[in-house]
Structures are given as structure tokens and as C-alpha cells.
Amino acid sequence: MTTDTDATRDRHTCTACGEAYPTERLLVLHRGARHPDDLDAGEVEAYREAYYEEEDELKSFRIRALGVLVLLYFGFLMLFIVFAS
């Protein structure tokens, strides 16, 4: 059973606005997007790295999602051809 202290220990809190995030990466992305003037050089670099990682993951997701949609489209097209003829 988890307690409130267990839940808050696993969260990363923004020092500027107090919002909590489950991972350090999400906190870095939040601070870079919402509080860019409060960042030092190291935090800016961490934000850029996290941003580029996120961008790469989204690009990969979009390619895979497009592939699934194309497969579904042609799969249903073949089913239609088989059953409609």
C-alpha cells in the first residue's frame, strides 16, 4: 500500500510554478517550454536534449502509425474485393 509520502517522493516538482511531474524528463520539458527565462545553461542543454529525444520518438510513432493505417486500408480493400466479387 502506498502512502502520500511514497507518491510525492516519486514526483518531480517545478520550482517556478509548483506543478509535479512523474519523470525528470517531463519536468525538464515543462521548464523549457513554460519557464525558459528561469533556466541556466545546463538546464537549457538538458531541455534541448529532451526536446530532440521527444521529437525523434514522435517521428518514429508517426511513421509506425502511418504504416498501420496503410496496412489496415489495404487489408480492408482486399477483404472488400474478396467478399464483394
C-alpha positions as CSV (number, residue, x, y, z in Angstrom):
1,M,0.0,0.0,0.0
2,T,1.4,3.4,-1.0
3,T,1.2,6.4,1.2
4,D,1.2,10.1,0.3
5,T,5.0,10.3,1.0
6,D,5.6,7.4,-1.4
7,A,3.6,9.2,-4.1
8,T,5.3,12.6,-3.6
9,R,8.8,11.1,-3.4
10,D,8.4,9.7,-7.0
11,R,7.3,13.1,-8.4
12,H,9.4,15.9,-9.7
13,T,8.2,19.4,-8.8
14,C,8.8,22.6,-10.8
15,T,10.4,25.2,-8.6
16,A,8.8,28.1,-10.6
17,C,5.1,27.0,-10.5
18,G,4.9,24.0,-8.2
19,E,3.5,21.6,-10.8
20,A,4.5,17.9,-10.2
21,Y,5.6,15.5,-13.0
22,P,6.2,11.7,-12.8
23,T,9.6,11.8,-14.6
24,E,12.5,14.2,-14.6
25,R,12.3,14.3,-18.4
26,L,8.8,15.7,-18.3
27,L,9.8,18.3,-15.7
28,V,12.7,19.4,-18.0
29,L,10.4,19.7,-21.0
30,H,7.9,21.7,-18.9
31,R,10.5,24.1,-17.5
32,G,12.0,24.6,-21.0
33,A,8.5,25.3,-22.5
34,R,6.9,27.3,-19.7
35,H,9.8,28.9,-17.9
36,P,12.6,29.4,-20.4
37,D,13.9,32.6,-18.8
38,D,14.5,30.8,-15.5
39,L,16.9,28.3,-17.0
40,D,20.7,28.3,-16.7
41,A,23.0,27.0,-19.4
42,G,22.9,23.4,-18.2
43,E,19.2,23.3,-17.9
44,V,18.9,24.8,-21.5
45,E,21.1,22.0,-22.8
46,A,19.1,19.4,-20.9
47,Y,15.9,20.9,-22.4
48,R,17.3,20.7,-25.9
49,E,18.3,17.1,-25.5
50,A,14.9,16.1,-24.1
51,Y,13.2,18.1,-26.8
52,Y,15.2,16.3,-29.6
53,E,14.5,12.9,-28.0
54,E,10.8,13.7,-27.8
55,E,10.9,14.8,-31.5
56,D,12.6,11.6,-32.6
57,E,10.1,9.5,-30.6
58,L,7.2,11.4,-32.2
59,K,8.6,11.0,-35.7
60,S,9.0,7.2,-35.1
61,F,5.5,7.0,-33.8
62,R,4.1,8.9,-36.8
63,I,5.9,6.6,-39.2
64,R,4.6,3.4,-37.4
65,A,1.1,4.8,-37.2
66,L,1.1,5.6,-40.9
67,G,2.3,2.1,-41.7
68,V,-0.5,0.6,-39.6
69,L,-3.1,2.8,-41.3
70,V,-1.8,1.8,-44.8
71,L,-1.9,-1.9,-43.8
72,L,-5.4,-1.5,-42.5
73,Y,-6.6,0.3,-45.6
74,F,-5.2,-2.3,-48.0
75,G,-6.3,-5.1,-45.7
76,F,-9.9,-3.9,-45.8
77,L,-9.6,-3.2,-49.5
78,M,-8.6,-6.8,-50.1
79,L,-11.4,-8.1,-47.9
80,F,-13.9,-5.9,-49.9
81,I,-12.5,-7.3,-53.2
82,V,-12.8,-10.9,-52.0
83,F,-16.2,-10.6,-50.4
84,A,-17.8,-8.2,-52.9
85,S,-17.0,-10.2,-56.0
